[in-house]
Amino acid sequence: MQGKEGCSCCRKHLAGIISAILFLIIFVAQLLRIFMGWSLMINGDEVPVWGSWIVAIIAIIMTIWNFKCCCCKRCHGSKGHMPPRTP
């Protein structure tokens, strides 16, 4: 019998949740930049605000995708939990 730390599905589930949270933080940071009017300088050049819109859209898509992958019914049963192991 394997413990939870040995289950590759559990590791993938945790990695998906962590990825989704990181993409959500990126999304919120981009929205803050857009709506608070923060400027972003890279190597002396200002990055245009439309770049933040693109990054925000990609980040929210990746957030949703990662959360959906983490909670797929095929891997985790109908309630988003691991299915019981059969002997």
N, C-alpha and C positions, 0 to 999 in steps of 0.2 A: 504494500500500500504506500503510495507516494504522499508526502506532505504538500501543503499548498506551495511552499517555496520551490518544489520540484516540478510543478505543473507549468508547462510552457504556455498554456492558454491563460493562466493567471498572470504570468509575467507580461504577456502581450496586452492583457486587459489593463494592467497597471501602467504600462508604457503609453497606451492610448489615452488614458485619463490624464497623465502628466503632460503629454503633448497637447491635448485639448486645452488644458489650463494655461499652458505657455502661449498658445495661439490666442486665447482669450485675453491674456494680459497685453499681448502685442496689439490686438484690436482696440482695447480700451486706451492704450497709449496713443495710438494713431488718432482716435476720436478726440482725445484731449488736445493733441497738437492742432487738429483742424478747428475745433470750436473755441479753444482758448487763444488761438492765434500765435502759438509758439513758433519761433523760427528755428530752422535746423541748418547748420553750416557744416559742410564737409569740404575740407581742404580749401577753405576760403570762399567757397561757392555756396549760395543758399539753395537748398532743395525746395522745389516748388510744392505747394500744398496738394496739387493734384496727385503727386506721388504718394502722399499719405492716403488719399482716397483709394488708390490701387492696392496699396499694402493692406488697408483696412478690409477691403472686400475679400482679398485672398485669405487674410487671417480669419475672418468669420466663416468663410467656406471651409477652411481647414479645421476650425473648431467644431463646427457642426458635423463634418465628416468623421472626425475622430470620436466624438461622443456617440455617433450612430454606430460606428464600428465596435465601440466598447460595449454597447448594450444590444448587440444583435441577438435576436431570438434563436437563431440557428446554433450559436455557440453557448448561450447562457440561459436557455429555457425561456419560457413566456414572461417571467417577471424580471428578467435581466440578471438572474443569479445563475451560478453554476448548476448544471443538472446533477442529481445525485448519482454517485458512482454505483455501478452494478457489479457484484462479485463475479 
